[in-house]
Amino acid sequence: MFQWMRSISSRFGGLDSTNPQHQSFMRQLQKDVKAEQPLQKSLSSLNVTVLDLETSGFNADAGDKILSMGAIKIKHNRLIRDDAFYTLVQEPEAVSPEVSEVTGLTAEELEADGQSISEALEQFYQFAQADILVAHHASHERKFLQKYTYRTMGTNLQHRLLDTSFVFSIAAPDFEFRSLDDCCNYYDIPIKGRHNALGDAIMAAELWTRSIQTVQELGYETLQDVYAHLSHRRR
């Protein structure tokens, strides 16, 4: 289903961290991210990149690897299905039988079709630009992005990275379950391509857009409104 997406990242020339022009791109990107003032923007006007990482385990600090990356754009709270990113990472030795069974990834395809982690991350940041990043259970993506961005680029993760539950918890305050499947079922979002990085990113993006629509109907207009509500609720 996602075979054609494996070549989509070829439209982005890989950055070379030793190349002055590419270093300049990363510095400018960091400035653009810092210059963004999203808190006062309407929720529907935010530029969002929703991502998902398939990894060899859950502990980046213990040496677990990123195996694939998928992402898709949301503009004006509309999923842009033809603006997507997907790549495999060349970490064949990190694919255990258990991971292969869950994700469908094999050591052979990562060896044949994967990029280095530095190339994958550099192309991902070219795709995301200064967008707000969103993921389901975003702490997982945050830990891996933080570690490997610093390891490959020598810079910290600068992007704002939000969890889908950030707005879903307001949209469905009495809903007790928080797995991606459960949240998608709440909105009758079709579950397709599960545990594929792009498939999961698309489902998380649909969950985000539906949740944003709901919280707007409840009267929340900006990210600051959402932050204020969540802060008050935790007191």
C-alpha positions as CSV (number, residue, x, y, z in Angstrom):
1,M,0.0,0.0,0.0
2,F,2.8,2.4,0.9
3,Q,5.4,1.1,-1.5
4,W,5.2,4.2,-3.7
5,M,6.0,6.4,-0.7
6,R,9.4,5.0,-0.3
7,S,10.8,7.1,-3.0
8,I,9.0,10.4,-2.1
9,S,11.8,11.6,0.0
10,S,14.1,11.6,-3.0
11,R,12.6,15.0,-3.9
12,F,14.6,16.4,-1.0
13,G,18.4,16.5,-1.5
14,G,20.1,15.2,1.6
15,L,21.9,17.8,3.7
16,D,25.6,17.5,4.5
17,S,26.2,18.7,8.0
18,T,29.7,19.8,6.9
19,N,28.4,21.9,4.0
20,P,28.2,25.6,4.9
21,Q,25.0,26.0,2.9
22,H,23.4,23.1,4.6
23,Q,24.5,24.4,8.0
24,S,23.0,27.7,7.1
25,F,19.7,26.0,6.3
26,M,19.6,24.3,9.8
27,R,20.5,27.6,11.5
28,Q,17.7,29.4,9.6
29,L,15.2,26.7,10.3
30,Q,16.0,27.0,14.0
31,K,15.4,30.8,13.8
32,D,12.1,30.2,11.9
33,V,10.9,27.8,14.6
34,K,11.8,30.3,17.3
35,A,10.1,33.2,15.4
36,E,6.8,31.3,15.1
37,Q,4.3,32.6,17.6
38,P,1.6,29.9,17.5
39,L,-0.1,30.5,20.8
40,Q,-2.3,33.3,19.6
41,K,-3.0,31.9,16.2
42,S,-6.4,30.3,15.6
43,L,-6.3,26.5,15.9
44,S,-7.5,26.1,12.3
45,S,-4.7,28.3,10.9
46,L,-1.8,26.3,12.4
47,N,0.7,24.7,10.0
48,V,1.2,21.2,11.4
49,T,3.3,18.2,10.5
50,V,2.1,15.0,12.0
51,L,4.8,12.3,12.4
52,D,5.3,8.7,13.5
53,L,8.5,6.8,14.1
54,E,8.8,3.0,14.0
55,T,11.7,2.0,16.3
56,S,13.5,-1.1,17.4
57,G,12.4,-0.5,21.0
58,F,11.2,2.2,23.4
59,N,14.5,3.3,25.0
60,A,16.5,5.7,22.8
61,D,19.1,6.1,25.6
62,A,19.7,2.4,25.7
63,G,20.6,2.3,22.0
64,D,17.2,1.6,20.3
65,K,17.1,2.8,16.7
66,I,14.7,4.6,14.4
67,L,13.8,2.2,11.7
68,S,11.3,4.3,9.6
69,M,9.8,7.8,9.6
70,G,6.5,8.9,8.3
71,A,4.9,12.4,8.2
72,I,2.0,14.2,6.6
73,K,0.9,17.9,6.5
74,I,-2.2,19.6,7.9
75,K,-3.0,23.1,6.7
76,H,-6.1,25.0,7.9
77,N,-7.0,21.9,9.8
78,R,-7.2,19.9,6.6
79,L,-5.2,16.8,5.9
80,I,-3.1,17.2,2.8
81,R,-2.8,13.6,1.7
82,D,-0.5,14.3,-1.3
83,D,2.0,16.2,0.9
84,A,3.6,13.3,2.8
85,F,7.0,12.0,3.7
86,Y,8.2,8.4,4.3
87,T,11.6,6.9,4.5
88,L,13.3,3.7,5.9
89,V,16.4,4.0,8.0
90,Q,19.4,1.8,7.2
91,E,19.5,-0.1,10.6
92,P,19.1,-3.7,9.5
93,E,20.9,-5.2,12.5
94,A,18.3,-3.5,14.8
95,V,15.3,-5.4,13.4
96,S,14.4,-8.2,15.8
97,P,11.9,-10.9,14.8
98,E,9.4,-9.3,17.2
99,V,9.8,-5.9,15.7
100,S,9.5,-7.4,12.2
101,E,6.3,-9.2,13.1
102,V,4.7,-6.0,14.5
103,T,5.9,-3.5,11.8
104,G,6.3,-5.7,8.8
105,L,9.8,-4.2,8.3
106,T,12.6,-6.6,7.4
107,A,16.4,-6.3,7.7
108,E,16.7,-6.9,4.0
109,E,14.5,-4.0,3.0
110,L,16.2,-1.6,5.5
111,E,19.5,-2.6,4.0
112,A,18.4,-2.2,0.4
113,D,16.1,0.8,0.7
114,G,17.1,2.6,3.9
115,Q,19.0,5.9,4.3
116,S,21.4,6.7,7.0
117,I,19.7,8.3,10.1
118,S,21.4,11.6,9.4
119,E,20.0,11.7,5.8
120,A,16.5,10.6,7.1
121,L,16.4,13.3,9.8
122,E,17.8,16.0,7.5
123,Q,15.2,15.3,4.9
124,F,12.5,15.2,7.5
125,Y,13.4,18.6,8.7
126,Q,13.4,19.9,5.2
127,F,9.9,18.5,4.9
128,A,8.6,19.8,8.2
129,Q,10.2,23.3,8.0
130,A,9.0,25.4,10.9
131,D,5.6,23.6,11.4
132,I,4.3,22.5,14.8
133,L,5.0,18.8,15.1
134,V,2.3,16.5,16.4
135,A,2.4,12.8,17.2
136,H,0.3,10.2,19.1
137,H,2.0,9.5,22.5
138,A,4.5,12.1,21.4
139,S,7.0,11.4,24.3
140,H,8.2,8.5,22.3
141,E,8.9,10.6,19.2
142,R,10.4,13.4,21.3
143,K,13.0,11.2,23.0
144,F,14.2,9.7,19.7
145,L,14.2,13.0,17.8
146,Q,16.1,14.7,20.6
147,K,18.7,12.0,20.8
148,Y,19.3,11.5,17.1
149,T,19.0,15.1,16.1
150,Y,21.7,16.0,18.6
151,R,23.9,13.0,17.6
152,T,23.7,13.6,13.8
153,M,23.4,17.4,13.7
154,G,24.9,18.6,16.9
155,T,21.8,20.7,17.7
156,N,18.8,20.3,20.0
157,L,15.3,19.7,18.9
158,Q,13.7,23.1,18.5
159,H,10.3,22.4,17.2
160,R,7.2,22.5,19.4
161,L,6.0,18.8,19.6
162,L,2.4,18.2,20.7
163,D,0.7,15.0,21.6
164,T,-2.7,14.3,20.0
165,S,-4.1,13.8,23.5
166,F,-3.3,17.5,24.1
167,V,-6.6,18.3,22.3
168,F,-8.3,14.9,22.4
169,S,-8.5,15.1,26.2
170,I,-10.6,18.2,25.9
171,A,-12.6,16.9,22.9
172,A,-13.5,13.6,24.8
173,P,-12.9,14.3,28.5
174,D,-14.7,11.2,29.7
175,F,-13.1,8.8,27.3
176,E,-10.8,6.5,29.3
177,F,-8.7,4.8,26.6
178,R,-5.8,6.5,24.8
179,S,-4.3,4.0,22.3
180,L,-4.3,5.2,18.7
181,D,-6.8,2.5,17.8
182,D,-9.1,3.5,20.6
183,C,-9.0,7.2,19.8
184,C,-9.6,6.5,16.1
185,N,-12.5,4.2,16.9
186,Y,-14.0,7.1,19.0
187,Y,-14.3,9.1,15.8
188,D,-14.9,6.2,13.5
189,I,-11.6,6.9,11.7
190,P,-10.6,3.8,9.6
191,I,-7.6,1.9,11.0
192,K,-5.4,1.3,8.0
193,G,-1.7,0.6,7.7
194,R,-1.2,0.2,11.4
195,H,2.4,0.1,12.6
196,N,3.6,1.6,9.4
197,A,5.1,5.0,10.1
198,L,3.1,6.7,7.4
199,G,-0.1,4.8,8.1
200,D,0.1,5.7,11.8
201,A,0.9,9.3,11.0
202,I,-2.1,9.6,8.7
203,M,-4.4,8.2,11.4
204,A,-2.9,10.5,14.0
205,A,-3.4,13.4,11.6
206,E,-7.1,12.5,11.2
207,L,-7.4,12.3,15.0
208,W,-5.9,15.7,15.4
209,T,-8.1,17.4,12.8
210,R,-11.3,15.8,14.3
211,S,-10.2,16.8,17.8
212,I,-9.4,20.4,16.8
213,Q,-12.8,20.7,15.1
214,T,-14.5,19.5,18.3
215,V,-12.6,21.8,20.7
216,Q,-13.3,24.7,18.4
217,E,-17.0,23.9,18.6
218,L,-16.6,23.9,22.4
219,G,-15.3,27.5,22.2
220,Y,-11.5,27.1,22.2
221,E,-10.0,29.3,19.6
222,T,-6.2,29.2,20.1
223,L,-3.4,27.0,21.6
224,Q,-3.3,29.5,24.5
225,D,-6.9,28.7,25.2
226,V,-6.1,25.0,25.3
227,Y,-3.1,25.5,27.5
228,A,-5.0,27.6,29.9
229,H,-7.8,25.0,30.2
230,L,-5.4,22.1,30.8
231,S,-3.5,24.1,33.4
232,H,-6.7,25.0,35.2
233,R,-7.9,21.4,35.1
234,R,-4.6,20.1,36.7
235,R,-4.9,22.4,39.7
